[in-house]
């Protein structure tokens, strides 16, 4: 069972009070719902009026798992990603 903390405020991205931190990158084809997924998970909100992401969207969410504070940095990247 995963318990969620409050939605982070502007200063929370720099908050160093956590047991674990994971950085997640969501990539995929254009207009498939990457940003919608980000907002739904991080803010528990949904809107059908999203404009295409230009550059990168970023959210921070803190959850508790097995009595540990886990900080998630979630990034959404638009466009072609070249991996060599």
VEXLO-577580 format. One record per atom (N, C-alpha, C): x, y, z. Coordinates in steps of 0.1 Angstrom, whole numbers, padded with zeros to 4 digits, always signed. Last residue first. Example, Ala and Ser with C-alpha at 12.3 -4.5 7.8 and 13.67 -1.06 7.14 Angstrom:
<vovos>
+0128-0022+0071/+0137-0011+0071/+0129+0000+0079/+0132-0057+0078/+0123-0045+0078/+0132-0033+0078/
</vovos>
This chain:
<vovos>
+0218+0067-0287/+0229+0060-0294/+0235+0050-0285/+0187+0080-0292/+0195+0073-0282/+0205+0065-0290/+0167+0108-0295/+0177+0100-0302/+0186+0093-0291/+0134+0116-0295/+0145+0113-0286/+0155+0104-0293/+0112+0139-0308/+0121+0128-0311/+0133+0127-0301/+0088+0152-0284/+0096+0151-0296/+0105+0139-0297/+0090+0157-0249/+0083+0157-0261/+0093+0156-0273/+0090+0143-0217/+0098+0148-0228/+0091+0147-0241/+0084+0146-0184/+0078+0143-0197/+0085+0150-0208/+0094+0134-0152/+0097+0143-0164/+0089+0137-0176/+0093+0134-0118/+0087+0128-0131/+0088+0138-0142/+0107+0123-0090/+0108+0134-0100/+0104+0128-0113/+0096+0113-0059/+0096+0110-0074/+0097+0123-0082/+0107+0102-0029/+0105+0114-0037/+0106+0109-0052/+0095+0085-0002/+0100+0083-0015/+0097+0095-0024/+0100+0075+0030/+0096+0087+0022/+0103+0086+0009/+0089+0045+0044/+0100+0053+0038/+0094+0064+0030/+0070+0027+0052/+0074+0036+0062/+0087+0044+0057/+0063+0014+0027/+0070+0007+0038/+0077+0016+0048/+0062+0045+0012/+0061+0031+0009/+0070+0024+0020/+0048+0075+0004/+0053+0067+0015/+0051+0053+0012/+0057+0101-0020/+0048+0090-0015/+0055+0083-0004/+0057+0131-0037/+0063+0123-0026/+0053+0113-0021/+0065+0144-0068/+0055+0138-0059/+0062+0130-0049/+0070+0169-0092/+0075+0162-0080/+0064+0156-0072/+0072+0173-0127/+0064+0173-0115/+0072+0165-0104/+0076+0188-0159/+0082+0182-0147/+0073+0184-0135/+0080+0189-0194/+0071+0191-0182/+0077+0183-0171/+0100+0203-0220/+0098+0193-0209/+0088+0198-0199/+0091+0212-0251/+0103+0210-0243/+0100+0199-0233/+0059+0216-0251/+0070+0221-0258/+0082+0220-0248/+0030+0196-0254/+0042+0200-0246/+0053+0205-0255/+0000+0208-0267/+0012+0199-0269/+0023+0205-0260/-0025+0215-0243/-0018+0219-0255/-0005+0211-0255/-0053+0200-0228/-0039+0202-0229/-0034+0206-0242/-0080+0197-0222/-0076+0208-0229/-0061+0211-0230/-0090+0178-0206/-0089+0174-0220/-0084+0185-0228/-0076+0172-0174/-0082+0181-0183/-0080+0176-0198/-0073+0160-0141/-0074+0157-0156/-0081+0168-0163/-0054+0152-0112/-0063+0161-0120/-0063+0157-0134/-0035+0144-0093/-0049+0138-0093/-0059+0147-0100/-0009+0152-0096/-0019+0162-0090/-0033+0156-0089/+0005+0129-0106/+0011+0139-0096/+0001+0147-0089/-0014+0115-0123/-0007+0109-0112/-0002+0118-0101/-0024+0135-0140/-0033+0126-0133/-0026+0120-0121/+0000+0147-0150/-0009+0155-0142/-0019+0146-0134/+0010+0124-0165/+0018+0131-0154/+0009+0138-0145/-0010+0118-0183/-0006+0108-0173/+0001+0115-0161/-0009+0142-0198/-0021+0139-0190/-0019+0128-0179/+0016+0139-0209/+0014+0150-0200/+0001+0147-0192/+0010+0116-0226/+0021+0116-0216/+0019+0127-0205/-0008+0112-0246/-0013+0114-0233/-0002+0114-0222/-0001+0112-0273/-0006+0099-0267/-0011+0100-0253/+0011+0133-0288/-0003+0133-0286/-0009+0119-0281/+0040+0116-0301/+0032+0128-0299/+0018+0125-0297/+0054+0087-0284/+0049+0094-0296/+0041+0107-0292/+0075+0091-0255/+0066+0084-0264/+0062+0092-0276/+0086+0090-0221/+0088+0094-0235/+0078+0086-0243/+0092+0100-0189/+0081+0095-0197/+0084+0100-0212/+0114+0093-0164/+0113+0100-0177/+0103+0093-0185/+0120+0097-0130/+0113+0089-0141/+0112+0098-0153/+0141+0092-0103/+0138+0102-0114/+0132+0093-0126/+0136+0088-0069/+0136+0082-0082/+0133+0093-0093/+0150+0086-0037/+0145+0095-0048/+0147+0087-0061/+0144+0079-0003/+0148+0074-0016/+0143+0085-0026/+0139+0094+0020/+0147+0082+0021/+0153+0077+0008/+0141+0130+0023/+0135+0118+0018/+0145+0106+0020/+0146+0161+0022/+0141+0153+0033/+0134+0141+0028/+0152+0181+0005/+0162+0170+0006/+0158+0160+0017/+0136+0200-0018/+0134+0194-0005/+0143+0182-0004/+0134+0211-0043/+0147+0212-0036/+0147+0205-0023/+0107+0209-0048/+0116+0202-0057/+0130+0202-0051/+0093+0226-0030/+0095+0211-0026/+0104+0204-0036/+0087+0252-0035/+0100+0249-0029/+0103+0234-0027/+0060+0251-0045/+0072+0255-0053/+0085+0252-0048/+0047+0220-0031/+0046+0234-0035/+0059+0238-0042/+0032+0188-0037/+0043+0197-0034/+0041+0211-0039/+0003+0176-0022/+0009+0180-0035/+0020+0190-0032/+0009+0154+0006/+0003+0165-0001/+0010+0168-0014/+0017+0118+0001/+0018+0131+0008/+0011+0142+0000/+0001+0087-0001/+0006+0099-0008/+0006+0110+0002/+0010+0053+0004/+0003+0065+0009/+0010+0077+0003/+0006+0021-0008/+0013+0034-0010/+0005+0045-0005/+0009-0012+0000/+0000+0000+0000/+0009+0012+0000/
</vovos>
